[in-house]
């Protein structure tokens, strides 16, 4: 695979020192930055897909008039909020 370069990144000296201070043994700043870029791309892709699913679900609920009760969603979603702390919603 042919590689390409990312534009140079100008940062304050303090930020560079902080980045260098957290490098693992033998890790280069370039490797650290590549990993950060890859993780950020993945996170943004996942976030975009999450929002798309939410908007799609909301549109479907408006279209069909069928909504899920919050209590059921919290129980199915493994929320750390115990059901007794969820306000009652009549549906």
C-alpha positions as CSV (number, residue, x, y, z in Angstrom):
1,X,0.0,0.0,0.0
2,X,1.3,3.4,-0.9
3,X,1.4,5.9,1.9
4,X,0.8,9.6,2.0
5,X,1.5,12.4,4.5
6,X,-0.7,14.4,6.8
7,X,0.0,18.2,6.9
8,X,2.4,19.2,9.6
9,X,0.8,20.1,12.8
10,X,1.9,23.1,14.7
11,X,1.3,22.9,18.5
12,X,2.4,24.8,21.5
13,X,5.6,23.5,23.1
14,X,3.7,22.6,26.3
15,X,1.3,20.3,24.3
16,X,4.3,18.5,22.6
17,X,5.9,18.0,26.1
18,X,2.6,16.5,27.4
19,X,2.3,14.2,24.4
20,X,5.9,13.0,24.8
21,X,5.4,12.5,28.5
22,X,2.7,9.9,28.0
23,X,4.4,7.9,25.2
24,X,4.8,4.2,26.0
25,X,8.3,2.8,26.1
26,X,9.7,2.6,22.6
27,X,6.7,4.5,21.1
28,X,7.3,7.3,18.8
29,X,5.4,10.6,18.6
30,X,4.5,9.7,15.0
31,X,3.0,6.4,16.1
32,X,1.1,8.1,18.9
33,X,-0.4,10.6,16.5
34,X,-1.3,7.9,14.0
35,X,-3.1,6.0,16.7
36,X,-4.9,9.1,17.9
37,X,-6.0,9.9,14.3
38,X,-7.3,6.4,13.7
39,X,-9.2,6.3,17.0
40,X,-10.8,9.7,16.3
41,X,-11.9,8.6,12.8
42,X,-13.5,5.5,14.3
43,X,-15.2,7.5,17.1
44,X,-16.6,10.0,14.6
45,X,-17.8,7.3,12.2
46,X,-19.5,5.5,15.1
47,X,-21.0,8.7,16.4
48,X,-22.4,9.5,12.9
49,X,-23.9,6.1,12.6
50,X,-25.4,6.4,16.1
51,X,-27.0,9.7,15.3
52,X,-28.3,8.3,12.0
53,X,-29.9,5.3,13.8
54,X,-31.5,7.7,16.3
55,X,-32.9,10.0,13.7
56,X,-34.2,7.0,11.7
57,X,-35.9,5.6,14.8
58,X,-37.5,9.0,15.6
59,X,-38.8,9.4,12.1
60,X,-40.2,5.8,12.2
61,X,-41.9,6.6,15.6
62,X,-43.5,9.8,14.2
63,X,-44.6,8.0,11.0
64,X,-46.1,5.0,12.8
65,X,-47.2,6.7,16.0
66,X,-45.5,3.9,18.0
67,X,-43.1,4.9,20.7
68,X,-41.2,2.8,23.3
69,X,-41.6,3.5,27.0
70,X,-38.5,4.9,28.6
71,X,-38.6,2.2,31.3
72,X,-38.4,-0.5,28.7
73,X,-35.6,1.2,26.9
74,X,-33.6,1.6,30.0
75,X,-34.1,-2.0,31.0
76,X,-33.1,-3.3,27.5
77,X,-30.2,-0.9,27.2
78,X,-28.4,-1.9,30.4
79,X,-28.6,1.6,31.7
80,X,-26.8,2.2,35.0
81,X,-30.0,4.1,36.1
82,X,-32.1,1.7,38.3
83,X,-35.7,1.6,37.0
84,X,-37.0,2.9,40.3
85,X,-35.3,6.3,39.5
86,X,-37.1,6.6,36.2
87,X,-40.1,8.9,36.2
88,X,-43.3,7.1,35.2
89,X,-44.4,7.7,31.6
90,X,-47.8,6.7,30.6
91,X,-47.9,5.4,27.0
